[in-house]
Amino acid sequence: MERALAHPEEFAKPGSTRYVSVVMRPEGRLGDGPLNGFFGLCLRSKGGELFLGKPGNEAIDKWVMEERGGTAQVATASPVVANQATLLVLKIEYKEGNDRLILYVNPKPGEAEPTSGTVKDDADLGVTDTVLMYSTGAFSMDELRAGETFQSVLPIKK
C-alpha cells in the first residue's frame, strides 16, 4: 500500500526538520516469509527510498534504517520482538547533500525528545513524495504520523 504526499515540497524543504512516527507489531513467528519476513515503512523520493522497520538481511532481529533492498543498513540496539508493539520515531534533518536521520525506539510519550538515538547520515532523501508499507512478513502497523516537532508525532499520554 502506498500514498503520495499532497505537498511533498512542504514536507522536505532543505534546512527543515521533520518527524515520522509509527507503531509496528510483528505478528506470528519472527522471520516467517520470504527474505526472513521483513516489514516496514518506506519513504520514497526521486533519489531513492529509505526503509524503516525489520529487515530481511544482516541485522534481522533489530529495528533498522536502510536503503530499500537492504543496502547501507544502520541497526538499532533494540530487538524486534514477536507480537510486541514498538513505537518508532524517525527524525529527518533535510540538508543539502546527505540528510541526517535519527531513529528513536519506544520514546516515552509526554517526555522530551531523547538526547541520543541511532544515526544514519549517508542518505540523500531528496523531496520525499510517497510513503508506503513494504513487507513479506506478517505485521500490523498503526498510528502513522508526520509533523514538524517530536511531540506532534507522539501518541497522547493518558
C-alpha beads as a LAMMPS data file, in Angstrom:
LAMMPS data file: protein, C-alpha beads

158 atoms
157 bonds

1 atom types
1 bond types

-500.0 500.0 xlo xhi
-500.0 500.0 ylo yhi
-500.0 500.0 zlo zhi

Masses

1 110.0

Atoms # bond

1 1 1 0.000 0.000 0.000
2 1 1 1.343 3.436 -0.844
3 1 1 0.200 7.024 -0.503
4 1 1 1.552 10.111 -2.258
5 1 1 2.072 13.165 -0.067
6 1 1 -0.223 16.054 -1.003
7 1 1 2.516 18.702 -0.686
8 1 1 5.918 16.962 -0.726
9 1 1 7.818 20.211 -1.327
10 1 1 6.498 21.487 2.012
11 1 1 7.418 18.313 3.882
12 1 1 11.008 18.000 2.666
13 1 1 12.445 21.502 2.367
14 1 1 16.250 21.686 2.666
15 1 1 17.042 23.082 6.079
16 1 1 13.847 21.713 7.636
17 1 1 13.432 19.047 10.283
18 1 1 10.527 16.620 10.113
19 1 1 9.409 13.695 12.240
20 1 1 7.616 10.490 11.287
21 1 1 6.293 8.016 13.844
22 1 1 4.635 4.644 13.536
23 1 1 3.730 1.731 15.779
24 1 1 4.765 -1.650 14.333
25 1 1 3.953 -5.086 15.701
26 1 1 5.398 -8.327 14.275
27 1 1 2.680 -10.971 14.044
28 1 1 3.218 -14.716 14.443
29 1 1 6.744 -16.121 14.258
30 1 1 9.506 -13.624 13.598
31 1 1 11.281 -14.304 10.316
32 1 1 8.485 -16.255 8.635
33 1 1 8.099 -15.372 4.982
34 1 1 10.421 -14.806 2.037
35 1 1 13.640 -12.907 2.775
36 1 1 13.311 -13.504 6.523
37 1 1 9.862 -11.898 6.698
38 1 1 10.894 -8.258 6.503
39 1 1 8.355 -5.459 7.058
40 1 1 8.329 -1.731 7.413
41 1 1 7.677 1.727 6.102
42 1 1 9.396 3.304 3.084
43 1 1 9.846 6.992 2.392
44 1 1 10.242 7.413 -1.370
45 1 1 11.680 10.253 -3.414
46 1 1 13.072 10.540 -6.915
47 1 1 16.508 9.981 -5.374
48 1 1 15.727 6.686 -3.648
49 1 1 13.866 5.017 -0.831
50 1 1 14.523 4.861 2.883
51 1 1 13.230 1.720 4.628
52 1 1 12.417 1.786 8.345
53 1 1 11.498 -1.462 10.105
54 1 1 12.532 -5.114 10.457
55 1 1 14.980 -6.000 7.678
56 1 1 15.314 -9.115 5.552
57 1 1 19.114 -9.375 5.817
58 1 1 22.005 -8.600 8.154
59 1 1 20.529 -7.386 11.493
60 1 1 17.281 -9.358 11.031
61 1 1 16.386 -9.195 14.725
62 1 1 16.819 -5.404 15.149
63 1 1 14.950 -2.280 14.049
64 1 1 16.843 -0.630 11.193
65 1 1 17.074 2.202 8.688
66 1 1 18.416 1.254 5.256
67 1 1 18.082 1.859 1.552
68 1 1 15.129 -0.161 0.246
69 1 1 16.582 -3.508 -0.745
70 1 1 18.916 -3.761 2.232
71 1 1 21.979 -1.644 1.464
72 1 1 23.554 0.945 3.770
73 1 1 21.841 -0.573 6.796
74 1 1 22.101 1.058 10.229
75 1 1 20.710 -1.085 13.048
76 1 1 19.470 -0.027 16.467
77 1 1 20.377 -1.914 19.622
78 1 1 16.656 -2.595 20.150
79 1 1 15.347 -6.056 19.301
80 1 1 12.270 -6.783 17.214
81 1 1 10.040 -8.936 19.442
82 1 1 7.244 -11.086 18.036
83 1 1 3.741 -9.922 18.984
84 1 1 5.067 -6.804 20.760
85 1 1 4.128 -3.315 19.566
86 1 1 7.004 -0.853 19.186
87 1 1 6.840 2.909 18.687
88 1 1 9.409 4.118 16.155
89 1 1 10.099 7.838 15.726
90 1 1 12.273 8.988 12.837
91 1 1 13.783 12.475 12.904
92 1 1 14.768 13.731 9.440
93 1 1 17.080 16.717 9.126
94 1 1 16.857 17.645 5.432
95 1 1 20.166 19.141 4.271
96 1 1 21.908 19.980 1.016
97 1 1 23.538 16.641 0.150
98 1 1 23.197 13.858 2.702
99 1 1 20.417 14.178 5.236
100 1 1 20.731 13.273 8.915
101 1 1 18.313 10.629 10.210
102 1 1 17.866 9.706 13.854
103 1 1 15.713 6.758 14.935
104 1 1 14.257 6.577 18.440
105 1 1 12.774 3.278 19.627
106 1 1 9.947 3.409 22.196
107 1 1 10.389 7.002 23.366
108 1 1 8.053 7.857 26.224
109 1 1 5.006 9.956 25.253
110 1 1 4.916 13.201 27.195
111 1 1 8.689 13.321 27.716
112 1 1 11.245 15.475 25.902
113 1 1 12.947 14.288 22.718
114 1 1 15.734 11.848 23.643
115 1 1 19.280 13.213 23.552
116 1 1 20.530 10.202 21.587
117 1 1 19.270 7.697 19.062
118 1 1 20.524 5.617 16.150
119 1 1 22.016 7.913 13.483
120 1 1 22.214 7.442 9.701
121 1 1 23.915 10.230 7.768
122 1 1 24.728 8.627 4.403
123 1 1 21.351 9.062 2.660
124 1 1 20.173 11.920 0.475
125 1 1 16.397 11.541 0.588
126 1 1 15.639 14.468 -1.664
127 1 1 11.990 15.532 -1.717
128 1 1 10.087 12.711 -0.032
129 1 1 6.902 12.355 -2.070
130 1 1 5.453 8.941 -1.201
131 1 1 5.013 6.776 1.904
132 1 1 4.474 3.038 1.504
133 1 1 4.215 -0.143 3.535
134 1 1 6.506 -2.879 2.284
135 1 1 6.710 -6.459 3.579
136 1 1 6.988 -10.192 3.109
137 1 1 6.352 -10.907 6.801
138 1 1 3.230 -10.657 8.923
139 1 1 2.904 -7.440 10.886
140 1 1 0.470 -4.737 11.869
141 1 1 1.037 -1.016 11.670
142 1 1 -0.858 1.783 13.385
143 1 1 -0.669 5.447 14.338
144 1 1 1.356 6.711 11.376
145 1 1 2.074 10.390 11.988
146 1 1 4.218 13.092 10.390
147 1 1 4.957 16.514 11.796
148 1 1 7.350 19.358 12.433
149 1 1 8.080 18.558 16.094
150 1 1 8.869 15.496 18.156
151 1 1 5.814 15.991 20.367
152 1 1 3.490 16.342 17.362
153 1 1 4.092 12.725 16.276
154 1 1 3.753 11.038 19.675
155 1 1 0.617 9.372 20.990
156 1 1 -1.147 11.472 23.600
157 1 1 -0.201 10.330 27.091
158 1 1 -3.269 9.155 29.023

Bonds

1 1 1 2
2 1 2 3
3 1 3 4
4 1 4 5
5 1 5 6
6 1 6 7
7 1 7 8
8 1 8 9
9 1 9 10
10 1 10 11
11 1 11 12
12 1 12 13
13 1 13 14
14 1 14 15
15 1 15 16
16 1 16 17
17 1 17 18
18 1 18 19
19 1 19 20
20 1 20 21
21 1 21 22
22 1 22 23
23 1 23 24
24 1 24 25
25 1 25 26
26 1 26 27
27 1 27 28
28 1 28 29
29 1 29 30
30 1 30 31
31 1 31 32
32 1 32 33
33 1 33 34
34 1 34 35
35 1 35 36
36 1 36 37
37 1 37 38
38 1 38 39
39 1 39 40
40 1 40 41
41 1 41 42
42 1 42 43
43 1 43 44
44 1 44 45
45 1 45 46
46 1 46 47
47 1 47 48
48 1 48 49
49 1 49 50
50 1 50 51
51 1 51 52
52 1 52 53
53 1 53 54
54 1 54 55
55 1 55 56
56 1 56 57
57 1 57 58
58 1 58 59
59 1 59 60
60 1 60 61
61 1 61 62
62 1 62 63
63 1 63 64
64 1 64 65
65 1 65 66
66 1 66 67
67 1 67 68
68 1 68 69
69 1 69 70
70 1 70 71
71 1 71 72
72 1 72 73
73 1 73 74
74 1 74 75
75 1 75 76
76 1 76 77
77 1 77 78
78 1 78 79
79 1 79 80
80 1 80 81
81 1 81 82
82 1 82 83
83 1 83 84
84 1 84 85
85 1 85 86
86 1 86 87
87 1 87 88
88 1 88 89
89 1 89 90
90 1 90 91
91 1 91 92
92 1 92 93
93 1 93 94
94 1 94 95
95 1 95 96
96 1 96 97
97 1 97 98
98 1 98 99
99 1 99 100
100 1 100 101
101 1 101 102
102 1 102 103
103 1 103 104
104 1 104 105
105 1 105 106
106 1 106 107
107 1 107 108
108 1 108 109
109 1 109 110
110 1 110 111
111 1 111 112
112 1 112 113
113 1 113 114
114 1 114 115
115 1 115 116
116 1 116 117
117 1 117 118
118 1 118 119
119 1 119 120
120 1 120 121
121 1 121 122
122 1 122 123
123 1 123 124
124 1 124 125
125 1 125 126
126 1 126 127
127 1 127 128
128 1 128 129
129 1 129 130
130 1 130 131
131 1 131 132
132 1 132 133
133 1 133 134
134 1 134 135
135 1 135 136
136 1 136 137
137 1 137 138
138 1 138 139
139 1 139 140
140 1 140 141
141 1 141 142
142 1 142 143
143 1 143 144
144 1 144 145
145 1 145 146
146 1 146 147
147 1 147 148
148 1 148 149
149 1 149 150
150 1 150 151
151 1 151 152
152 1 152 153
153 1 153 154
154 1 154 155
155 1 155 156
156 1 156 157
157 1 157 158
